[in-house]
Amino acid sequence: MADIASAMPTAGGLYFWTHYFASEKWKNPLSFLVGYSNTIGLIGGICSIDYGFASMLLSVISLARDGNWSATRPVIYGTYAATVFAHGFIAIFFARIMPRIQSACIFLNIALVVATVIALPIGKSNNSPPVNPGSYVFGEIQNLTTWPTGWAFIMAWLSPIWTIGAFDSCVHMSEEATHAARAVPLGIISSAGLCGLLGFVSLAVIASSMDRNIEGILNSKFGQPMTQIYYDALGKNGAMGFMVVVIIVQFFMGLSIVLAASRQNWAFARDGALPFSSFFRKVSQRKFMRYQPVRMVCGIVVASVLIGLLCLIDDAAASALFSLAVAGNDLAWLTPILARLLWGGDRFIPGEFYTGKYLSKPIGWVAVIYMMFVIVLTMIPTEGPNPTRELHYTILPIPGALLTSRLKPKR
């Protein structure tokens, strides 16, 4: 993706690249598929991130009340909806300072990881039992599902698969970036790389510091496992302090996805590919709004609030919000890469960033095969080999969105 982004940086990059590289027969169908799956994936990302934020925020309230209060599903949804509306408001009226906000959030995120790595082992060592040994952290496997242990290990990839994502946000913001041919690919690589590195360190420290009663953590009276882990190691006040920072980081991560989703969908509407494109492609001419695609931001907010209604049903439906983000985005990511590999040929002209003549295509094939596997993985019930509604909830929004597409773009 970084190779292609450097060569052709544009807000609608994924579906534009697909149309550019694909054969004449497949240009329109595949570009529509990518555009709509990216739309679904980004909106699913908003849903999952803001649902996570709502759960964390309410867990802190539960912690403040010593676990004597827990949020109901309507309360979680109300908090979620309010968060999405807040993100839309900030995206419209505070666009001028967004680069500063996002830069501050990056440093705050890194500081949170460093503080967690230092504080959890120290706090845990002052309590009993002591810090877990390396043999437990890196060598012990506990299978809490009815899947065979080997497959349960593969299912455990779902967490990092969801976390190391949204790097296509750099692509969708490329028309507002300085020196995009260099900045966008570096943003993609550094985003995935730092997330992988910091995530590994964080998980290793968490595993070494958490209580070995995993079911107790998962069923925490605070409603959020991470809150319980902080509480066990650092006590009430320490847990509240760290969770407040986690909440702030999560909030601004959601804001970033709202921005990326609005830009991708605005580009899609600009090319006449969305329903009501003539309405959503309009950009505000008011200076205090910094010429933002206000209508599209509002559309994204409304769509996210509606899809978020799934969390009112049950845990399986809420989990589908996370699977939806992964499945939609991975399909949108793999298709332009596959189109370049199959039909790109001499049409691909490297930009400032290029992984090289001998590495670029092998990396592309590995990416395509891996993402195909990931899409299937997200559709499989996590608890065991018995079909549940979780599968159906994950794919529920997809047919409706695809049925709204038209066969040919206006542009």
N, C-alpha and C positions, 0 to 999 in steps of 0.2 A: 504494500500500500504506500509506503514511503517513497519507493521508486517512482510510482505513477504520480503521486501527489506532487513530487518535485518537478516532474515533466509537465503536468497540467493542473496547477492549483486553481480550483474553482469551488464555490459554495455547494453546487450540486454535483460534486466530483464523482461519486459512486455511480450514479445512473448515467452521467455524461460520459464517463470513461467506458462504461458498458456499451453505450450506443456507438462510441467512436471505434472501439476495437471489434465488436461483433460483426459477423457476416450480415449481408443485406437482409437475409431471411429472418434473422433473429434479433436485429437491432431494436425494433419497437417492443416486441414481447418481453425481452430480457431487461430493457431499460425501465419499462413499467414495473416489472417484478422487483427490480432493485429499488426503485424509488418508493414503492409502497411498503416493501419489507423494511427498508430503512426508516420510513415514517413510523411504522408499527414498533420497530425496535427502539427508536428514540423515545417514543411516548411510553413504551414499556419501561424504559430506563428511568424516566421521570417518576412513573408510578412506583417502581420498586425502591428507588432512592428515597422518595418522600414518604413512602409507607414505612421504610426503615427509620427515617427521622422521627416520624410520629411515634413509633414504638419506643424509640430511645428517650424522647422527651417525656413521654408518659411514664416510662420506667423510673426516671429521676423523681417525678412527683410521688410515685409509689415508694421509692427509697426514702424520700423526705418524711413520709408518713409511716416509716418502719414496716412497709409491706402490708399495712392494714387496708390498703385501697388498691384496686386493680382496674384498669380501663376496660370498658366494654367495647364491642366492635363498633357501635355507632359513635362512641367517643373517639376511637382511633380514626375512623373515617372522617369525622368532623375536623380533627386535627390535621389529618392528611390534606383534606380539601383546602383548609385555611392556608396551609403551607404552599400548595400549588398556586393559589391566588396571590400570596405574598411574593413568590418568585416572578409571576407575571408582572406585578406592579414594579418590582425593582428592575426587571429587564427593560421595561418601557421608560421609566422616569430617571433611572440612574445609570444609563448606558455610558455616560461620560467617564464615570469612575470605575467601570467594570474591570479594566485591566489592572488597576491598583487593588481592587478587591480580590481578584483571582490570584495575583502575585502574593498578597498577604496570606491567602488561604493555603497556598503551596508551602510557604515557610511555616505556617501554623501546623500543617499536617506533618511535616518532617519533625518539628519540635515535639509534637504529640507522640510520635513513634519513639523518639529518643527518650522522652520522659517516661513513657510506659516501660521501655526496656530497662531503665534504671530503677524505677519505683517498684514494679511488681516483685522482682526477686528480693529486694531489700525488705519490703513490707511483709512478704511471705516468710522470710527467714526469721522474723520476730514472732511468728505464730507457729502453731503446730497443725498439721505435719510440715516438715521442712520442704525446701525446694525439691521438685521432682528430678531424678537423675536423668542423664542423657539416654540411658537405655530405655526409659519410659517415653521420653520425648520423641526419639527417633526410631525406636524399635518395637514399641507395643502397638498392637492393633486391637481395637474393640469394635465389633460389628453389632450395631443396634438395630439393624434391619433384618428382614427375612431373606435377603439376597445372599448368595454365596460370598464369602469374604473377599475373594478376588474382584468380583464385580462391585461389591460395596466400596472397595478402594477406588475403583474407577469413578463411581458415583460421587466420591468425595472431591473430585476435581471440579464439581459444579460451583463451589464457593470461589476458588481463584478464577475460574472461567468468567464468572459474573463480575468479579472485582477488577480483573485486568481487562478492561473494556472501555468503550467510549472514546478511544483514541482517534476515532474518525471525527470527533468534534473539531480537531485541528483543521481537517479538510473543509468543514462547513463554515469555519470562520476565516478561511484563507483570503477572501475578498476584502477583509478588514485588517489583514496582517501586513506588516512591513517586510519586504523581501520574502514573499511567501514561498518562492521556489526553494529557499533554504530553511526558513523558519518552520514551515509546516512539517516536512519530513523529520526534522530534528525533534519537533514536538511529539510526533507519533512515537519515535524510537525512545525518547527519554521518558515519556508517559508510561509506556509498557515496561521499560527497563526498571525505572525507579519503583513502580508499583510492585513488580515481581520481587525486587531486592528487599524493599522495606516490608513487604508482606511476609516474606519468608522469615525475616528477623522477628517481626511481631508475633507470628504464630509460634515460633520456637520458644520465645520468652513466655507467651501465654500458656503454652503447654507445660512449661517447666514450673509455672507458678499456680496453676489452677488446682482446685480440689479434684481428686481422682473419681469422685462420684459424679460422673458426667451427666447421668439422668437428672440428678439434683440441680445441676447448672442449667440444663435445658428446660427444666420445669420450675425455674426460679419464681419465687413469689413476686419478684419485681417485674416479671414479664419480659425480661431482656437478659440473655445469658452473659453478655459482656458486663452489664451492671453488677451481676452476681460475682463475677471473677474479680472485678475491682473491689467490691465490698469484702470478699473473703480475705484479700491480701492487704487492703489499705483501710478498712473500716468505713463507716458511713460518710464522714466528711471527706476523706480521700477519694472515695468512689464518686461522690457528687462533684467534686472538683474536676476529676478527669472526664466524667461523662458530659459535663457542660462543654468542655473543649471538643469532645467527640461530636456532640450535637452541632456545634458551630461549624465544624468541618463538613459534616454531613449536609447541613443546610446549604452551604455554598457550593457543594458538589451538585446538589439538585438544581441550583440556579444555573450552573454551567451547562447542564444538559438541556434546560429549558431554552437557553440561548442557542445551543447547537441545533436543537430540533426546529426552532423557529426559522433559522437560516436555511436549513436543508429544505424545509417545506416551502419557504418563500421562493427558493430557487426552482423548486418543482412547480409551483404555481406560476412563476414567471415564464416557464416554458409551456404553460397551458395544460399541464398533465393532471392537476387536481380538480375535483369538482369545485365549482365556483371560483375558478382561478382568477377571473377578471376582478373579483372582489378581494381575494386574499393577496394578490400580487402588489396591491397599492402600498406605497411607502409614505409615512407621515411627512408632511411638508413643514411641520412645526419645529422650530429650532430647539425648543426646550425638550423635545423628544429625540433630538439628534438624528432625525430622518430614519427612524426605526420602522420595521415592518410590524406596526402595532396590531393590525388586524390578524396577522398570522400568529403573533404571540398570544392574542386572545383566543384564537382557534385552538392552539396547542393546549392552553390552560383548560378550556372547556372539555376537549377530548380526554385529557388526563383525568379530570375529575369524574367523567362518566365511566371510563374504563376502571377507575379505582373503586367503583361500586362493587367489584368482585370481592373485595376484602370483607364485605358485610356477610358473605355467605358462610365460609368456613376457612380453615387453615389451608386446605388444598387449593382453594380459589385464590387465597392471598399468595401462596407460593407460585401460582401461575404468573403473577405479575413479574416475578424475577425470571422465570423461564421464557416469558414472552420477549423480554429485552434481549436475552442471549440469542434465541432462535431467529428473531427478526433481523438483528444486526449481523449475525454471522452469515446469513444468506445474502445480505446486501454487501458484505465485505468480500465473500468468496467469488461472487459472480463476475465483477470486473477483472479480478485477477485471473480467473479461468478464461474469460474472453480474450484477455491479452495473450495468454499462453497458447490458446487454440488458434486465434485468428490475427493476433497483433502483428506478427512478422516485423516488417520494416516500418510499420506505422508508429512503433514505439521509439521515440527519440529521447534518450536519457536527459534528465535535468541536472542541476548542480549536485544533487544527492543520487548516488547510484551504487548498488551493492556489487556491481561488476558483471561482465559478460558471462562468466562461468558460474556465478553464484545466484544471480537474480532469478533465473527460471527454476532451478532446483528448490530454492526457498519458496517460490510461488507454488510449486506442486505440493510441497509439504504443507503449506498453509491451506490449500484447497482441500486436501484429504483430511487434514485435522479438523477443519471447520465443518465438513460434511458429517464427520463422526460426532462432533459437538452438538449439531442440530438434532441428530437422532437421540443423543444422550439426554437432552433437555426434555424430550417427550416421554421419557420412561418414568413411571412412578418411583419415587425415592424410597418408600418404606418397604417395598417388596414386590414380588412377581404376581401381584393381584391387581388387575386393572381397576383404577379409581377415577373419580371425576377430575382429578388433577390433570390428566392428559387432555381431556376435552376442554377444560378451562384455558389451557395454554394456547390451543389452536382456535378458540372461539372468536377472537376479534379478526383473525386473518381473512376468512372468506368475505366478510362484510366489507372490509377495506378494498380487497381486490375486485369485488363486484362493482365498485364505484369508478373503476378505471375505464378509460376509453382506449380504443385501439391505436389512434394516431394523435401525437401532440400537435398543437397549433403552430408551434415554432419549429 
